Amino acid sequence: MRGPVTEDDIEEIGWAARTPAAHLSAAAWLQAAATDPHPEDEVGPAELYVAASDQLSFAGDTTGALALCRAAVSAGGHVPPDVRVFLHHALLAAGDGEEARTVAEDIRRSRPGDLAVYSFLGESYEVTGDLGQAHRWFTLGLQRALSGSATGGDPSELPRGSEGRMLGVARTRVRRDLEMPPDELDDAFT
């Protein structure tokens, strides 16, 4: 029987893999750990599946990575910021934009409080070239940050380095890429 898996173990396995073969080996080990949990594991199966999916992505296996993200969602449990953002990213990487939008809408309807969810979705859309959706998610996140802060809705009052400020900077960047004229929110982040 294997010993319990910790967060440090996942990080160490990920950093040690430097070749496609090593990424595949790491993914297999992590997937096996997810399917046969140890009672003293520090991490749950969902987190192990997500880590295995990352390794398959690094090895270039987008189909396998997507399957493991589906397994992570099915396994339940919390994977910060939300296990569904990893499925969304894998769907985009696999070219399934339609299902990715369905997952994104499910996330939106759940009104996530963690601003990292909005950042993750916006960045996933941005790296896959869907700047319209990237803008939408960065804007939703920034609006959430402003409504839930003590800034009184003033974006210039968001603390430096905060997730809210990072959403504003990303939104401004995407608006420039879309050749949109600056608005009042952009002024706070330029």
N, C-alpha and C positions, 0 to 999 in steps of 0.2 A: 504494500500500500504506500502511496506517495504521501509526503508530508503536506501540511497546509500551505496554501499559496497566499502571499502577501502582496500589497501594492508594490513594494520594493522588488519583489520577484518579477512582476509584470514589467516594470521599468527596466530591470536588468536584462531580461530576455529581449526586450525591444531594442535596447542599445547594442546588445551583442551581435544581433543579426545585421550583417553587412553585405550579404550577397543574396541573389534570388533564392538559392538553395537554402541558405540559413533562414531567410524569411519564411519559406515554406515549412521548414522544420519547426520553427518557433510557432507558427500558426497551428500545426498539427498538435504540438504539445499543449498549447493553450486551449484548443478545441477539446482535446481529450480531458483536460482538467475541468472544463465546463460541463462535459457530459457525465463526469463521475466526480461530483463534488466531495471534498473532504469535510467532515463535520466542523473542523476548526479553520476552514478557509476564511481569510480576512476579506475576500472579495467574492461576490456572487457570480453565478453562471453568466448573467447578462454582461457583466463587466469583462469576463474572460472571453466571451464570444466577440465583443467589440474589439478587444485587444488582438484576438486572432484575425478578425476581419482586417484590421490595420496592417497586419503582417502580410496577408494575402494581397492587399492593395499594393504594398511596396514591392511584392513579387510580380505584379502585373496581372493578377487573377481577379478581375472585377466581378466576374460571375460568382466565384467562390466567396469573395468579400461580401457581396450582396446577400448570399444565402446565410452567411454567419450573422449579418445584421438582422435579418428576419428572425433567426434563432434567438438573438439577444432580446428583441421585442417580445417574442413568444415566451421567453424565460421569465419575464417580469423582473421586478427589481429596479432600483434607481441607478442609472449611470449618468453622472453629471455632464452637461447640464440637463439633459433629457435623452433617454435612449433613442427616441424617435429621430433626433437630429442626425444620428449616425446612419440610420436607415435612409433618411432623406438624401444625405450626401452620397451614399452608395448607389442609390437609384439614379442620381444625376450622373455619377461616374459611369454607370452602365448604360446611359443613354435613355433612361425611362423617365423623361420629363413629366409625362402625364401622371404617373403614379407618385412621383416626387411632389407634385403640386397637391395631390390628394392628401399625402402625409403632412405637408406644410399647412394645409387648411385645417386638418385635424389638430395640429399643434396650435394654430392661431385661435381656434375655437376654445381651446383649454385655457386661454389667457395666461400664459406662463409668467411668473413673477421674476424668474431669473433672466436678467438681461443678456446673459451669455447665449441663451437660446436664439435670440434675435440676431446677435452677432454671427453665430455659427451658420444660421440659415442664409443670412445676407452674404457672408463670405463664400458659402457653397455656390450660391447663384452667381456671384461675381467671378469666381475662378472658372466656372463653366460658360461664361459669356452672356448670361441672361441678366443684363444690367437693369432692366425694368423691374424684375423681381428682387434683385439685390437692393435697389432703391426702396422698394416697398418695405422690405424687412428691416432695413436700417432705419427707415422713417418710423415704422411701428415701434421699434425698440426705443428710439429716441423719445417718441411721444410717451411711451411707458415710463422711461427714466424721468422725464420732466413732470409727469403727473404724480409720480411716487416719491418725489424728492422735496426737500425743504427749500428749493430754489424759487418757489413761487412761479414756476414755469419759465424762468429765465435761464436759457442755455449757457450763458456766460458764467453762471454761478455753479455749474457742474464741476466737481473737483478734478484737478489734473490727474490723469491716469485712471479715472473711474471708467467703468464700463459704459456709462452714459456718454461721457466725453468721447470715448473711442467710437461709439455708434455715430455720434455727430461728425467726427472726422471722416469716417468711412462713407457716410451719406454724402458729405460734401464732395469727396473724391469721385464717387459714382455719378453725382450730378454733373460734375465737370466732364466726365467721360461721355455722358449722355448729351453734352452741350446744352444743358438747361441753364437758364439765367439764375444767378444767385438769388436766394430768398433771405428772409430775416433770420432763419436758423443758420444758414451758411455763414453769415457774417460773424457768428460767435466762434466758428471753428477754422477761420482762415488767418 
